[in-house]
């Protein structure tokens, strides 16, 4: 684009924010993640538009899954952004 056309260009959409809440070592609540990219009883990986979250533990299972909200139960040994 050149000249005045740049004034009317749409800005790139901002990435939706993510929210992660750990309740002890047994429950993890998160919002803003759109995809489950890996799932087993020892590892769950979630992805948003701009972030990836890894949850490691034992006996992990999805307790709640809805549009943008996920709850994980089990023994949570570690979480990290990738």
C-alpha positions in Angstrom: 0.0 0.0 0.0 1.1 3.5 -0.7 0.2 7.0 0.4 -3.1 7.5 2.1 -4.2 3.8 1.7 -2.0 3.0 4.7 -4.3 5.1 6.9 -7.2 2.7 6.1 -5.4 -0.6 6.5 -6.9 -2.9 9.3 -4.5 -3.5 12.1 -3.5 -7.1 12.8 -5.9 -8.7 15.3 -4.5 -8.9 18.8 -4.0 -12.4 20.2 -6.6 -13.4 22.8 -5.2 -13.3 26.3 -4.7 -16.6 28.1 -5.5 -17.3 31.8 -4.0 -20.2 33.9 -5.0 -21.0 37.4 -3.4 -23.8 39.4 -5.4 -25.1 42.5 -2.9 -27.1 44.5 -1.4 -29.9 42.5 -4.7 -31.5 41.5 -6.6 -29.0 39.4 -5.6 -26.6 36.6 -8.1 -24.2 35.0 -7.3 -22.3 31.9 -9.0 -20.0 29.4 -8.1 -18.7 25.9 -6.7 -22.0 24.6 -8.3 -23.1 21.3 -6.7 -26.5 20.6 -5.6 -29.6 22.4 -2.4 -30.6 20.5 -1.3 -33.6 22.7 -3.3 -35.6 25.2 -2.3 -38.5 27.4 -2.6 -39.4 31.1 1.0 -38.0 31.6 1.0 -35.0 29.3 -1.5 -32.5 27.9 -0.5 -29.7 25.5 -2.8 -26.8 24.7 -2.4 -24.1 22.1 -3.9 -20.6 21.7 -3.3 -18.1 18.9 -0.1 -17.0 20.5 0.9 -19.4 23.3 1.4 -23.1 23.9 1.0 -24.7 27.4 2.4 -28.0 28.5 1.0 -29.8 31.6 2.9 -32.8 32.9 1.8 -35.2 35.6 0.1 -38.5 36.4 -3.5 -39.6 35.8 -4.3 -36.4 33.9 -7.8 -36.1 32.5 -10.0 -33.3 31.1 -12.7 -32.6 33.7 -14.3 -29.8 31.7 -14.0 -28.7 28.1 -16.0 -25.9 26.5 -15.4 -23.0 24.1 -12.1 -21.5 25.4 -12.3 -23.1 28.9 -10.5 -26.2 30.0 -10.2 -27.9 33.4 -7.6 -30.6 34.0 -7.6 -33.0 37.0 -4.9 -35.4 38.2 -1.5 -35.2 39.8 0.1 -32.1 38.2 3.9 -32.3 38.4 4.7 -29.3 36.2 3.4 -26.7 33.8 5.2 -24.5 31.3 4.8 -22.2 28.4 6.6 -23.5 25.2 
